[in-house]
């Protein structure tokens, strides 16, 4: 990996913010996957994400293989692409007091799988389990979760509610206007940004910079 200084900005934010939750809005090709890998390795080195903590990447189905291969090739991280059977077994094991299998601890989960009604129920079961400590949640192409009331958003909201660290990735967080951006911020840190009028005022204040 050829590291670039800009790729450390998300990590520095994660390490220094009171709430370690960051939206990375770099353009396509800048290296958001690498940035996520850098964050994960540093959190592991500091033991802020322990070997027994879960790491979950949620992304569109077309990107699951890329996440699995990139994490292995660049960072020596072994991720499993989780399907409905994996979720069912994990929910059963944790519910009965059994520990997770090694392959369960780093899961790549497609939005298409996660948002199915039965699988959403299994995820809710996992979130409520004592043995499910989510050290890091990464959501790629998070703009797919911008619309309030959708199943995509429910999945990410549920997982985010128990995650110790959260990293949202999107090259187009503002593609359809500032209200969608506000919805992403509210999903990232539900208690931080108040109503839309306040955020709209913040955005107007920096229009000259944009």
Residue pairs with C-beta under 8 A, 6 or more apart in sequence:
1 34
1 74
3 34
3 38
4 31
6 26
6 30
7 30
7 31
7 34
7 35
7 38
8 38
9 35
10 22
10 24
10 35
10 36
10 38
10 39
10 167
11 35
11 38
11 39
11 42
13 20
13 22
14 20
14 22
14 39
14 43
14 165
14 167
15 42
19 189
19 192
20 164
20 165
20 166
21 160
21 165
21 166
21 167
21 168
21 188
21 189
22 166
22 167
22 168
22 188
23 142
23 168
23 170
23 173
23 184
23 185
23 188
24 32
24 35
24 36
24 167
24 168
24 169
24 170
25 170
25 171
25 173
25 174
26 32
26 35
26 171
27 171
28 171
32 140
32 169
32 171
33 66
33 67
33 70
33 140
33 169
34 70
34 74
35 169
36 57
36 138
36 140
36 167
36 169
37 70
37 71
37 74
37 75
37 77
39 136
39 165
39 167
40 49
40 55
40 75
40 77
40 136
40 138
41 75
43 49
43 135
43 136
43 165
44 51
48 135
48 164
48 165
49 55
49 135
49 136
49 164
49 165
50 135
51 105
52 99
52 105
52 133
53 105
53 133
53 134
53 135
53 136
53 164
54 100
54 104
54 105
54 106
54 107
54 132
54 133
54 134
54 135
55 77
55 79
55 105
55 106
55 107
55 134
55 135
55 136
55 138
56 106
56 107
56 108
56 109
56 134
56 136
56 137
56 138
56 159
56 163
57 67
57 79
57 107
57 108
57 109
57 138
57 139
57 140
58 109
58 110
58 111
58 114
58 137
58 138
58 139
58 140
58 155
58 156
58 159
59 67
59 108
59 109
59 110
59 111
59 139
59 140
59 141
60 110
60 111
60 112
60 140
60 141
60 144
61 110
61 111
61 112
61 113
63 140
63 141
64 81
64 108
64 109
64 110
65 81
67 79
67 108
67 140
68 79
68 80
68 81
68 108
71 77
71 78
71 79
71 106
72 78
72 79
77 106
78 103
78 106
79 106
79 107
79 108
80 86
80 103
80 104
80 106
80 107
80 108
81 107
81 108
81 109
81 110
82 90
82 104
82 107
82 108
82 109
82 113
83 113
84 113
84 116
84 118
84 119
84 122
86 104
86 107
87 113
87 119
87 122
87 123
87 126
88 122
90 100
90 101
90 104
90 122
90 126
91 122
91 125
91 126
91 129
93 99
93 100
93 101
94 100
94 126
94 129
94 130
94 131
94 132
95 125
95 129
97 131
99 131
100 131
111 144
111 145
111 152
111 155
113 119
114 120
114 123
114 155
115 150
115 151
115 152
115 154
115 155
117 151
120 151
120 154
120 155
120 158
123 155
123 158
123 159
124 158
126 132
127 134
127 158
127 159
127 161
127 162
132 162
133 162
133 164
134 159
134 162
134 163
134 164
135 163
135 164
135 165
136 163
136 164
136 165
136 166
136 167
137 156
137 159
137 160
137 163
137 165
137 166
137 167
138 166
138 167
138 169
139 145
139 156
139 166
139 167
139 168
139 169
140 169
140 170
141 169
141 170
142 156
142 168
142 169
142 170
142 173
142 184
142 187
143 170
143 172
143 173
143 175
143 180
143 184
144 152
145 152
145 153
145 155
145 156
145 184
145 187
146 153
146 173
146 176
146 180
146 181
146 183
146 184
146 187
147 153
147 180
147 183
148 183
153 187
156 187
157 187
157 190
160 166
160 187
160 188
166 188
168 184
168 187
168 188
170 184
173 180
173 181
173 184
174 180
174 181
178 199
178 200
178 203
179 196
181 199
181 203
182 193
182 196
182 199
182 200
185 192
185 193
185 199
186 193
193 199
